[in-house]
Amino acid sequence: MKKYLPTTIPLLILFLAVAATAQSKSNDAISKQIKTLNIEKSISVSYDGNTSKVMAVAENFGDRDASRVGIQAMNFAMGFFYAGDSLKESPDPILLSFWILTKKPRFADIHSVTFVVGGESMVFDNIRYAAKPKENVEYINCKISRADLAKLIGGQDVRVKLGDAEFKFLPQQIRLMSNMLDISSTGADL
């Protein structure tokens, strides 16, 4: 047992040092990070006295993709909630919602969302569909892990498939996802 002690102590010290770098992030710190990145129009943080919400809203996908599919427009939002006014650990998964403006429901029958990253497909079947026909809007909601979000951000030719419809992510949408991943990091996910 004594011969393991010299190697165990340095490993324990390393573990404690890594754990100490993981810290919470106050809503004020998140707001300052958003302001520093100059993305206040896209990402917001709010607190209702009990729960905080960080939400990002992307620009629309390309008009060509939308008209080819027969919809008016589509964008997405992503976000997460946490108790209190301080983010204690990096959220995983993060909620992702596609917002589709269409005169008639187009995606009510889909059962999954597929992200295509450089030819590799990532299928998410944990989706929820909702529609507000009077407002001409459909919502497709899913959850995405931090690891899968990092794959999207680091990939080439990133697309999303909703049934047989395909949309190419724009560079500014990828940047928004990257900013959201950075803002939501507390250091615990390193």
Buried (B, 14 or more C-beta within 10 A) or exposed (E): EEEEEEEEEEEEEEEEEEEEEBEBBBBEBBBEBBEEBEBEEBBBBEEEEEEBBBBBBBEBBBEEBBEEBEBBBBBBBBBBEBEBBBBEBBBBBBBBBBBBBBEEBBBEEBEBBBBBBEEEEBEBEEBEBEBEEEEBBBBBBBBBEBEBBBBBBEBEEBBBBBBEBBBBBBEEBBBBBBBBBEBBBBBBBE
